[in-house]
Amino acid sequence: VTERICSVPAVAVLHPGHALATRRSLRVEELSDERFITMPPNTLLGSQVARILDEAGVAPRSPIQVSQTLLCCNFVAHGFGIAITDAMIPEIFGPSVRMVPIEPRVDLDFGLLYPRGAEPTKETLRLVEIIKETADTFADNLNIG
């Protein structure tokens, strides 16, 4: 069973020296010639990004596929390509990457998974509250663009 925690805007994550890194926003179609760092389509983020690219008619050129958003951003920071990710994880890379908002805005969802049929304990419910509060605060304070 899934429960949505929050949604955050999708961003293009670029190396600071990339020609598009100074843009205020980017349309997905403008990224068609770029080398992508992607997540597998069987992950939530990977499937959401695959949908964004597909709807824009963009087929990633020579994609590098990694297992975590953190790795996507690390590859971008080292100049191996670009990524479309949520706007939270790139924050930890500071000036090593540049986040450029995707226009029109597309939100990516974050959620929790629970075992079907299991009743959450009060401790679990409190932890979920804390996670949601923290996620909302973090999402409200993102430094995009």
MDTraj code that builds the backbone (N, CA, C; nanometers):
import mdtraj as md
import numpy as np

residues = "VAL THR GLU ARG ILE CYS SER VAL PRO ALA VAL ALA VAL LEU HIS PRO GLY HIS ALA LEU ALA THR ARG ARG SER LEU ARG VAL GLU GLU LEU SER ASP GLU ARG PHE ILE THR MET PRO PRO ASN THR LEU LEU GLY SER GLN VAL ALA ARG ILE LEU ASP GLU ALA GLY VAL ALA PRO ARG SER PRO ILE GLN VAL SER GLN THR LEU LEU CYS CYS ASN PHE VAL ALA HIS GLY PHE GLY ILE ALA ILE THR ASP ALA MET ILE PRO GLU ILE PHE GLY PRO SER VAL ARG MET VAL PRO ILE GLU PRO ARG VAL ASP LEU ASP PHE GLY LEU LEU TYR PRO ARG GLY ALA GLU PRO THR LYS GLU THR LEU ARG LEU VAL GLU ILE ILE LYS GLU THR ALA ASP THR PHE ALA ASP ASN LEU ASN ILE GLY".split()
xyz = np.array([
    [0.0859, -0.1164, 0.0000],
    [0.0000, 0.0000, 0.0000],
    [0.0906, 0.1227, 0.0000],
    [0.0596, 0.2196, -0.0834],
    [0.1423, 0.3399, -0.0901],
    [0.0678, 0.4601, -0.0334],
    [0.1438, 0.5521, 0.0200],
    [0.0894, 0.6783, 0.0702],
    [0.1791, 0.7909, 0.0210],
    [0.1209, 0.8876, -0.0489],
    [0.1960, 1.0018, -0.0996],
    [0.2409, 1.0908, 0.0162],
    [0.3684, 1.1297, 0.0137],
    [0.4217, 1.2206, 0.1151],
    [0.4196, 1.3636, 0.0633],
    [0.4771, 1.3832, -0.0549],
    [0.4845, 1.5174, -0.1107],
    [0.5153, 1.5082, -0.2598],
    [0.5024, 1.6196, -0.3259],
    [0.5424, 1.6326, -0.4658],
    [0.6401, 1.7484, -0.4745],
    [0.7404, 1.7330, -0.5582],
    [0.8371, 1.8405, -0.5809],
    [0.8564, 1.8547, -0.7313],
    [0.8954, 1.9738, -0.7746],
    [0.9108, 1.9932, -0.9187],
    [1.0289, 1.9140, -0.9757],
    [1.0095, 1.8683, -1.0977],
    [1.1203, 1.8058, -1.1709],
    [1.2133, 1.9163, -1.2196],
    [1.3414, 1.8854, -1.2195],
    [1.4412, 1.9800, -1.2686],
    [1.5391, 1.9071, -1.3599],
    [1.5989, 1.9833, -1.4492],
    [1.7123, 1.9321, -1.5248],
    [1.8344, 1.9579, -1.4376],
    [1.9144, 1.8543, -1.4170],
    [2.0369, 1.8682, -1.3376],
    [2.1531, 1.8686, -1.4362],
    [2.2307, 1.9761, -1.4317],
    [2.3372, 1.9983, -1.5286],
    [2.4688, 2.0283, -1.4576],
    [2.5780, 1.9938, -1.5237],
    [2.7096, 2.0370, -1.4758],
    [2.7135, 2.1895, -1.4896],
    [2.7744, 2.2615, -1.3947],
    [2.7761, 2.4084, -1.4015],
    [2.8377, 2.4631, -1.5305],
    [2.9263, 2.3871, -1.5938],
    [2.9886, 2.4323, -1.7182],
    [2.9084, 2.3998, -1.8424],
    [2.7957, 2.3332, -1.8287],
    [2.7128, 2.2959, -1.9428],
    [2.6539, 2.4213, -2.0072],
    [2.6403, 2.4198, -2.1386],
    [2.5892, 2.5360, -2.2127],
    [2.4493, 2.5790, -2.1687],
    [2.3688, 2.4865, -2.1185],
    [2.2321, 2.5197, -2.0764],
    [2.2206, 2.5524, -1.9279],
    [2.3312, 2.5472, -1.8557],
    [2.3274, 2.5627, -1.7097],
    [2.2859, 2.7017, -1.6632],
    [2.2949, 2.8001, -1.7477],
    [2.2595, 2.9364, -1.7062],
    [2.1156, 2.9729, -1.7399],
    [2.0449, 2.8819, -1.8003],
    [1.9061, 2.9088, -1.8380],
    [1.8174, 2.9197, -1.7147],
    [1.7109, 2.9986, -1.7239],
    [1.6148, 3.0128, -1.6139],
    [1.5189, 2.8938, -1.6093],
    [1.4923, 2.8336, -1.7249],
    [1.4084, 2.7146, -1.7338],
    [1.4388, 2.6457, -1.8663],
    [1.3951, 2.5205, -1.8751],
    [1.4166, 2.4418, -1.9967],
    [1.2916, 2.3625, -2.0286],
    [1.2638, 2.3490, -2.1563],
    [1.1600, 2.2577, -2.2014],
    [1.2273, 2.1234, -2.2250],
    [1.1600, 2.0151, -2.1965],
    [1.2177, 1.8816, -2.2120],
    [1.2660, 1.8608, -2.3553],
    [1.1923, 1.9133, -2.4511],
    [1.2301, 1.8982, -2.5920],
    [1.3687, 1.9559, -2.6212],
    [1.4109, 2.0546, -2.5458],
    [1.5417, 2.1164, -2.5664],
    [1.6568, 2.0246, -2.5246],
    [1.6239, 1.9150, -2.4573],
    [1.7253, 1.8234, -2.4062],
    [1.7437, 1.7010, -2.4952],
    [1.6810, 1.7002, -2.6112],
    [1.6787, 1.5804, -2.6959],
    [1.8171, 1.5351, -2.7424],
    [1.9121, 1.6232, -2.7543],
    [2.0462, 1.5844, -2.8001],
    [2.1431, 1.5560, -2.6860],
    [2.0950, 1.5588, -2.5644],
    [2.1816, 1.5420, -2.4485],
    [2.1969, 1.3949, -2.4097],
    [2.3084, 1.3645, -2.3466],
    [2.3299, 1.2309, -2.2902],
    [2.2696, 1.2301, -2.1506],
    [2.1787, 1.1367, -2.1260],
    [2.1057, 1.1315, -2.0004],
    [2.1656, 1.0309, -1.9029],
    [2.1593, 1.0680, -1.7765],
    [2.1832, 0.9756, -1.6660],
    [2.0428, 0.9463, -1.6126],
    [2.0005, 0.8218, -1.6143],
    [1.8630, 0.7888, -1.5787],
    [1.8580, 0.6809, -1.4718],
    [1.7399, 0.6676, -1.4158],
    [1.7104, 0.5590, -1.3220],
    [1.6342, 0.4520, -1.4000],
    [1.6394, 0.3279, -1.3557],
    [1.5655, 0.2220, -1.4259],
    [1.4150, 0.2519, -1.4282],
    [1.3476, 0.2153, -1.5365],
    [1.2041, 0.2430, -1.5463],
    [1.1189, 0.1638, -1.4471],
    [1.1768, 0.0648, -1.3793],
    [1.0992, -0.0097, -1.2797],
    [1.1049, 0.0554, -1.1417],
    [1.1640, 0.1750, -1.1308],
    [1.1624, 0.2529, -1.0073],
    [1.0603, 0.3657, -1.0236],
    [1.0102, 0.4190, -0.9129],
    [0.9118, 0.5263, -0.9212],
    [0.9676, 0.6462, -0.9975],
    [1.0854, 0.6945, -0.9579],
    [1.1425, 0.8106, -1.0250],
    [1.1730, 0.7776, -1.1711],
    [1.2296, 0.6596, -1.1951],
    [1.2618, 0.6203, -1.3319],
    [1.1398, 0.6172, -1.4217],
    [1.0286, 0.5659, -1.3702],
    [0.9065, 0.5596, -1.4512],
    [0.8481, 0.6988, -1.4733],
    [0.8566, 0.7848, -1.3721],
    [0.8047, 0.9212, -1.3872],
    [0.8865, 0.9998, -1.4896],
    [1.0194, 0.9859, -1.4856],
    [1.1057, 1.0565, -1.5814],
    [1.0861, 0.9983, -1.7217],
    [1.0743, 0.8653, -1.7330],
    [1.0500, 0.8033, -1.8640],
    [0.9208, 0.8573, -1.9251],
    [0.8171, 0.8763, -1.8424],
    [0.6907, 0.9318, -1.8899],
    [0.7092, 1.0753, -1.9382],
    [0.7855, 1.1554, -1.8620],
    [0.8112, 1.2953, -1.9002],
    [0.8808, 1.3001, -2.0359],
    [0.9836, 1.2175, -2.0531],
    [1.0584, 1.2151, -2.1792],
    [0.9704, 1.1666, -2.2937],
    [0.8938, 1.0607, -2.2686],
    [0.8070, 1.0045, -2.3713],
    [0.7026, 1.1057, -2.4164],
    [0.6398, 1.1732, -2.3216],
    [0.5373, 1.2731, -2.3559],
    [0.5954, 1.3891, -2.4362],
    [0.7251, 1.4162, -2.4189],
    [0.7912, 1.5232, -2.4943],
    [0.8497, 1.4717, -2.6255],
    [0.8390, 1.3408, -2.6490],
    [0.8949, 1.2830, -2.7708],
    [1.0457, 1.2756, -2.7703],
    [1.1047, 1.2677, -2.6503],
    [1.2502, 1.2641, -2.6364],
    [1.2943, 1.1216, -2.6028],
    [1.3796, 1.0668, -2.6875],
    [1.4391, 0.9351, -2.6620],
    [1.5809, 0.9596, -2.6127],
    [1.6107, 0.9233, -2.4874],
    [1.7448, 0.9501, -2.4343],
    [1.8539, 0.8905, -2.5235],
    [1.9524, 0.9744, -2.5554],
    [2.0659, 0.9330, -2.6371],
    [2.1712, 0.8715, -2.5471],
    [2.2097, 0.7486, -2.5746],
    [2.3155, 0.6788, -2.4994],
    [2.3008, 0.6968, -2.3486],
    [2.1869, 0.6583, -2.2929],
    [2.1690, 0.6824, -2.1493],
    [2.2607, 0.5954, -2.0636],
    [2.3016, 0.6532, -1.9530],
    [2.3708, 0.5789, -1.8481],
    [2.2643, 0.5542, -1.7420],
    [2.2441, 0.4306, -1.7040],
    [2.1406, 0.3989, -1.6065],
    [2.2050, 0.3650, -1.4721],
    [2.1587, 0.4312, -1.3672],
    [2.2102, 0.4094, -1.2320],
    [2.0937, 0.3802, -1.1380],
    [2.1246, 0.3350, -1.0179],
    [2.0203, 0.2860, -0.9281],
    [1.9645, 0.3896, -0.8310],
    [2.0253, 0.5090, -0.8230],
    [1.9815, 0.6072, -0.7235],
    [1.9926, 0.7482, -0.7794],
    [1.9047, 0.8353, -0.7332],
    [1.9112, 0.9758, -0.7732],
    [2.0450, 1.0371, -0.7333],
    [2.0945, 0.9980, -0.6186],
    [2.2239, 1.0461, -0.5714],
    [2.3334, 1.0162, -0.6743],
    [2.3303, 0.8959, -0.7314],
    [2.4287, 0.8597, -0.8332],
    [2.4080, 0.9387, -0.9615],
    [2.2819, 0.9617, -0.9992],
    [2.2552, 1.0456, -1.1176],
    [2.3261, 1.1802, -1.1026],
    [2.3060, 1.2426, -0.9885],
    [2.3640, 1.3750, -0.9641],
    [2.5162, 1.3698, -0.9578],
    [2.5701, 1.2627, -0.9024],
    [2.7153, 1.2477, -0.8958],
    [2.7745, 1.2369, -1.0363],
    [2.7101, 1.1601, -1.1226],
    [2.7565, 1.1491, -1.2613],
    [2.7489, 1.2849, -1.3308],
    [2.6398, 1.3583, -1.3077],
    [2.6259, 1.4920, -1.3663],
    [2.7366, 1.5834, -1.3149],
    [2.7636, 1.5798, -1.1856],
    [2.8677, 1.6650, -1.1259],
    [3.0046, 1.6396, -1.1883],
    [3.0242, 1.5169, -1.2383],
    [3.1515, 1.4830, -1.3026],
    [3.1467, 1.4980, -1.4543],
    [3.0383, 1.5560, -1.5070],
    [3.0303, 1.5889, -1.6481],
    [2.9943, 1.4756, -1.7422],
    [2.9336, 1.3684, -1.6922],
    [2.9020, 1.2536, -1.7776],
    [2.7682, 1.2668, -1.8503],
    [2.6909, 1.3682, -1.8218],
    [2.5621, 1.3863, -1.8867],
    [2.4718, 1.4732, -1.8020],
    [2.3440, 1.4686, -1.8348],
    [2.2445, 1.5455, -1.7596],
    [2.1420, 1.4486, -1.7024],
    [2.0605, 1.4975, -1.6108],
    [1.9550, 1.4144, -1.5531],
    [1.8312, 1.4993, -1.5327],
    [1.7183, 1.4325, -1.5309],
    [1.5948, 1.4944, -1.4837],
    [1.5618, 1.4205, -1.3549],
    [1.5541, 1.4960, -1.2467],
    [1.5281, 1.4355, -1.1163],
    [1.4332, 1.5257, -1.0374],
    [1.4049, 1.4803, -0.9169],
    [1.3346, 1.5667, -0.8226],
    [1.4292, 1.6795, -0.7858],
    [1.3758, 1.7822, -0.7255],
    [1.4563, 1.8985, -0.6900],
    [1.5171, 1.8904, -0.5508],
    [1.5045, 1.7756, -0.4830],
    [1.5584, 1.7670, -0.3467],
    [1.7013, 1.7143, -0.3435],
    [1.7264, 1.6008, -0.4046],
    [1.8581, 1.5375, -0.3951],
    [1.9702, 1.6260, -0.4500],
    [1.9526, 1.6943, -0.5641],
    [2.0630, 1.7779, -0.6142],
    [2.1086, 1.8860, -0.5172],
    [2.0211, 1.9247, -0.4251],
    [2.0560, 2.0277, -0.3259],
    [2.1847, 1.9941, -0.2505],
    [2.2071, 1.8666, -0.2214],
    [2.3242, 1.8306, -0.1406],
    [2.4546, 1.8458, -0.2167],
    [2.4481, 1.8610, -0.3485],
    [2.5694, 1.8760, -0.4293],
    [2.6155, 2.0204, -0.4394],
    [2.5344, 2.1131, -0.3893],
    [2.5729, 2.2541, -0.3889],
    [2.6121, 2.3022, -0.5270],
    [2.7256, 2.3743, -0.5377],
    [2.7655, 2.4318, -0.6664],
    [2.8223, 2.3305, -0.7667],
    [2.8288, 2.2034, -0.7294],
    [2.8810, 2.1019, -0.8223],
    [2.7818, 2.0691, -0.9341],
    [2.6546, 2.1033, -0.9123],
    [2.5530, 2.0848, -1.0154],
    [2.4660, 2.2091, -1.0208],
    [2.3964, 2.2233, -1.1298],
    [2.3022, 2.3344, -1.1467],
    [2.1656, 2.2752, -1.1738],
    [2.0635, 2.3204, -1.0996],
    [1.9267, 2.2764, -1.1226],
    [1.8539, 2.3828, -1.2045],
    [1.7946, 2.3391, -1.3147],
    [1.7170, 2.4298, -1.3985],
    [1.5742, 2.3753, -1.4053],
    [1.4749, 2.4542, -1.3671],
    [1.3368, 2.4067, -1.3682],
    [1.2916, 2.3630, -1.5073],
    [1.2094, 2.2598, -1.5092],
    [1.1474, 2.2128, -1.6322],
    [1.0175, 2.2907, -1.6511],
    [0.9966, 2.3417, -1.7719],
    [0.8728, 2.4127, -1.8061],
    [0.8057, 2.3410, -1.9213],
    [0.6760, 2.3215, -1.9194],
    [0.5897, 2.3532, -1.8069],
    [0.6221, 2.2638, -1.6878],
    [0.5891, 2.3124, -1.5705],
    [0.6224, 2.2422, -1.4467],
    [0.5626, 2.1016, -1.4447],
    [0.6454, 2.0077, -1.4027],
    [0.6032, 1.8699, -1.3833],
    [0.6442, 1.8319, -1.2416],
    [0.5506, 1.7786, -1.1641],
    [0.5821, 1.7374, -1.0273],
    [0.6131, 1.5888, -1.0214],
    [0.7076, 1.5545, -0.9365],
    [0.7427, 1.4153, -0.9089],
    [0.6964, 1.3831, -0.7677],
    [0.6384, 1.2660, -0.7502],
    [0.5824, 1.2264, -0.6212],
    [0.6794, 1.1429, -0.5394],
    [0.6707, 1.1612, -0.4082],
    [0.7414, 1.0785, -0.3116],
    [0.6379, 1.0119, -0.2234],
    [0.6659, 0.8898, -0.1832],
    [0.5694, 0.8212, -0.1003],
    [0.6326, 0.7178, -0.0101],
    [0.5481, 0.6587, 0.0726],
    [0.5882, 0.5505, 0.1623],
    [0.5169, 0.4230, 0.1203],
    [0.5814, 0.3122, 0.1416],
    [0.5227, 0.1813, 0.1142],
    [0.4958, 0.1103, 0.2450],
    [0.3774, 0.0528, 0.2560],
    [0.3394, -0.0243, 0.3744],
    [0.3037, -0.1663, 0.3314],
    [0.3305, -0.2646, 0.4170],
    [0.2848, -0.4009, 0.3847],
    [0.1316, -0.4051, 0.3847],
    [0.0755, -0.4659, 0.2824],
    [-0.0712, -0.4778, 0.2725],
    [-0.1256, -0.5574, 0.3906],
    [-0.2309, -0.5057, 0.4508],
    [-0.2971, -0.5755, 0.5603],
    [-0.2372, -0.5505, 0.6980],
    [-0.1219, -0.4864, 0.7037],
    [-0.0575, -0.4584, 0.8330],
    [-0.1080, -0.3247, 0.8860],
    [-0.1441, -0.3211, 1.0109],
    [-0.1889, -0.1974, 1.0751],
    [-0.0667, -0.1232, 1.1285],
    [-0.0442, 0.0035, 1.0845],
    [0.0730, 0.0765, 1.1346],
    [0.0621, 0.1048, 1.2845],
    [0.1749, 0.0958, 1.3526],
    [0.1789, 0.1259, 1.4962],
    [0.1734, 0.2771, 1.5154],
    [0.1487, 0.3198, 1.6393],
    [0.1461, 0.4642, 1.6661],
    [0.2832, 0.5254, 1.6420],
    [0.3892, 0.4475, 1.6660],
    [0.5247, 0.4974, 1.6393],
    [0.5456, 0.5185, 1.4887],
    [0.4939, 0.4246, 1.4108],
    [0.5048, 0.4383, 1.2656],
    [0.4284, 0.5614, 1.2188],
    [0.3090, 0.5798, 1.2712],
    [0.2285, 0.6954, 1.2324],
    [0.2968, 0.8265, 1.2710],
    [0.3602, 0.8289, 1.3857],
    [0.4331, 0.9504, 1.4281],
    [0.5522, 0.9749, 1.3367],
    [0.6241, 0.8676, 1.3005],
    [0.7372, 0.8807, 1.2088],
    [0.6899, 0.9357, 1.0740],
    [0.5773, 0.8879, 1.0264],
    [0.5213, 0.9369, 0.9004],
    [0.4900, 1.0862, 0.9117],
    [0.4329, 1.1296, 1.0228],
    [0.4063, 1.2722, 1.0449],
    [0.5352, 1.3538, 1.0354],
    [0.6393, 1.3058, 1.1017],
    [0.7680, 1.3766, 1.1019],
    [0.8249, 1.3831, 0.9601],
    [0.8176, 1.2717, 0.8882],
    [0.8680, 1.2691, 0.7500],
    [0.7911, 1.3687, 0.6642],
    [0.6586, 1.3705, 0.6759],
    [0.5778, 1.4627, 0.5964],
    [0.6090, 1.6083, 0.6303],
    [0.6210, 1.6395, 0.7591],
    [0.6530, 1.7766, 0.8005],
    [0.7885, 1.8187, 0.7452],
    [0.8863, 1.7297, 0.7573],
    [1.0206, 1.7595, 0.7082],
    [1.0205, 1.7762, 0.5572],
    [0.9511, 1.6869, 0.4862],
    [0.9442, 1.6947, 0.3398],
    [0.8766, 1.8235, 0.2955],
    [0.7679, 1.8627, 0.3611],
    [0.6986, 1.9866, 0.3255],
    [0.7890, 2.1072, 0.3457],
    [0.8578, 2.1115, 0.4584],
    [0.9492, 2.2224, 0.4864],
    [1.0617, 2.2263, 0.3838],
    [1.1192, 2.1096, 0.3541],
    [1.2282, 2.1022, 0.2573],
    [1.1795, 2.1474, 0.1203],
    [1.0640, 2.0973, 0.0769],
    [1.0094, 2.1326, -0.0545],
    [0.9807, 2.2824, -0.0629],
    [0.9313, 2.3425, 0.0459],
    [0.9019, 2.4850, 0.0473],
    [1.0277, 2.5720, 0.0376],
    [1.1424, 2.5171, 0.0791],
    [1.2663, 2.5951, 0.0842],
    [1.3669, 2.5589, -0.0240],
    [1.3228, 2.4873, -0.1277],
    [1.4148, 2.4481, -0.2349],
    [1.4705, 2.5717, -0.3052],
    [1.5969, 2.5613, -0.3428],
    [1.6651, 2.6698, -0.4127],
    [1.6847, 2.6282, -0.5588],
    [1.5819, 2.6519, -0.6392],
    [1.5855, 2.6091, -0.7796],
    [1.6103, 2.7293, -0.8672],
    [1.6963, 2.7075, -0.9675],
    [1.7205, 2.8107, -1.0677],
    [1.8412, 2.8932, -1.0368],
])
top = md.Topology()
chain = top.add_chain()
for i, resn in enumerate(residues, 1):
    res = top.add_residue(resn, chain, resSeq=i)
    for name in ("N", "CA", "C"):
        top.add_atom(name, md.element.get_by_symbol(name[0]), res)
traj = md.Trajectory(xyz[None], top)
